[in-house]
């Protein structure tokens, strides 16, 4: 079995590493010669708008997947003539544009914050009059890790916010005074079989995920069932194959979908040590047409992202139970360089190691 992965970042790298023990050969396609996925599997360097480069990449592949949702849809559709694409290209279309994504959620029974299409400051003022302030103004495309969005707190900020993000192709969303941020990872196989990981509690700073706890503490069966129901609606509507992540706000005891990622996801990195089958292995299984593995957690897990810099490896490994994953990237401000996962019987037993790691990260 040979699987091609569009994108050679850390997610592609970890898919390749998970596929290898299953006897699945992989290759990654990336515009950069320095992509970290190329350190662990075959790298094809090329542009997504180069049909010949895409054709060479696809030669001999049994299936193709992707590690990020901003793969050009035209490239995915072009590759579909050579090998099946999982998840299907319509998943990219639904996730790449925030307005289309929110409408997709609404049309398939997944509640969201109130939203509106914005083409001018006048549109934004009208939405503010309706939904109130503060609100969140976002670009419809290409925003990630907190980029491409502004919280508008006063009427006097409306004009400058539109000017900063551009006056058209924007989306405004009602500001949600959420209690927690959660995410669910779901996986669907060729035959329609599905599996769901437990809800994860996520903590962001400066728009970037810093810490995930799984299973999310003090989550009742009702919220887990809600999340699984919403994820199932999306999986079935898209005829999905592979891992899907949906991020939620918890507000007044109910889930509101923030966004989805048609791929493996940062908030699922804990599954490598913390679940019976990692998200990366289950994605590889689904794409390859293999039976899905158990998504049951193995106790409690805490995942910490390493952003911009990393503590010395020996210092990390002196912390009992610390599982280190470095991505082979050059350090840069705001860049995800790796992650550490702690796993134990429960969260109380992990707290000393967690605080020790936090101190190392702060000092680095």
Rosetta blueprint (number, residue, H / E / L):
1 X L
2 X E
3 X E
4 X E
5 X E
6 X E
7 X L
8 X L
9 X L
10 X H
11 X H
12 X H
13 X H
14 X H
15 X H
16 X H
17 X H
18 X H
19 X H
20 X H
21 X L
22 X L
23 X L
24 X L
25 X E
26 X E
27 X E
28 X E
29 X E
30 X E
31 X L
32 X L
33 X L
34 X L
35 X L
36 X H
37 X H
38 X H
39 X H
40 X L
41 X L
42 X E
43 X E
44 X E
45 X E
46 X L
47 X L
48 X L
49 X L
50 X L
51 X H
52 X H
53 X H
54 X H
55 X H
56 X H
57 X H
58 X H
59 X L
60 X L
61 X L
62 X L
63 X E
64 X E
65 X E
66 X E
67 X L
68 X L
69 X L
70 X L
71 X L
72 X L
73 X H
74 X H
75 X H
76 X H
77 X H
78 X H
79 X H
80 X L
81 X L
82 X L
83 X L
84 X E
85 X E
86 X L
87 X L
88 X L
89 X H
90 X H
91 X H
92 X H
93 X H
94 X H
95 X H
96 X H
97 X L
98 X H
99 X H
100 X H
101 X H
102 X H
103 X H
104 X H
105 X H
106 X H
107 X H
108 X L
109 X L
110 X L
111 X L
112 X E
113 X L
114 X L
115 X E
116 X E
117 X E
118 X E
119 X L
120 X L
121 X H
122 X H
123 X H
124 X H
125 X H
126 X H
127 X H
128 X H
129 X H
130 X H
131 X H
132 X L
133 X L
134 X L
135 X E
136 X E
137 X E
138 X E
139 X E
140 X L
141 X L
142 X L
143 X L
144 X L
145 X L
146 X L
147 X L
148 X L
149 X E
150 X E
151 X E
152 X E
153 X L
154 X L
155 X H
156 X H
157 X H
158 X H
159 X H
160 X H
161 X H
162 X H
163 X H
164 X H
165 X H
166 X L
167 X L
168 X L
169 X L
170 X E
171 X E
172 X E
173 X E
174 X E
175 X L
176 X L
177 X L
178 X L
179 X L
180 X E
181 X E
182 X E
183 X E
184 X E
185 X E
186 X E
187 X E
188 X E
189 X L
190 X L
191 X L
192 X L
193 X L
194 X E
195 X E
196 X E
197 X L
198 X L
199 X L
200 X E
201 X E
202 X E
203 X E
204 X E
205 X E
206 X L
207 X L
208 X E
209 X E
210 X E
211 X E
212 X E
213 X E
214 X E
215 X L
216 X L
217 X L
218 X L
219 X L
220 X L
221 X H
222 X H
223 X H
224 X H
225 X H
226 X H
227 X H
228 X H
229 X H
230 X H
231 X H
232 X H
233 X H
234 X H
235 X H
236 X H
237 X H
238 X L
239 X L
240 X L
241 X L
242 X E
243 X E
244 X E
245 X E
246 X E
247 X E
248 X E
249 X E
250 X E
251 X E
252 X L
253 X L
254 X E
255 X E
256 X E
257 X E
258 X E
259 X E
260 X E
261 X E
262 X L
263 X L
264 X L
265 X L
266 X H
267 X H
268 X H
269 X L
270 X L
271 X H
272 X H
273 X H
274 X H
275 X E
276 X L
277 X L
278 X L
279 X H
280 X H
281 X H
282 X H
283 X H
284 X H
285 X H
286 X H
287 X H
288 X H
289 X L
290 X L
291 X L
292 X L
293 X L
294 X L
295 X L
296 X L
297 X E
298 X L
299 X L
300 X E
301 X E
302 X E
303 X E
304 X E
305 X E
306 X E
307 X E
308 X L
309 X L
310 X L
311 X L
312 X L
313 X H
314 X H
315 X H
316 X H
317 X H
318 X L
319 X L
320 X L
321 X L
322 X E
323 X E
324 X E
325 X E
326 X E
327 X L
328 X L
329 X L
330 X L
331 X L
332 X L
333 X L
334 X L
335 X L
336 X E
337 X E
338 X E
339 X E
340 X E
341 X E
342 X E
343 X E
344 X E
345 X L
346 X L
347 X H
348 X H
349 X H
350 X H
351 X H
352 X H
353 X H
354 X H
355 X H
356 X H
357 X H
358 X H
359 X H
360 X H
361 X H
362 X H
363 X H
364 X L
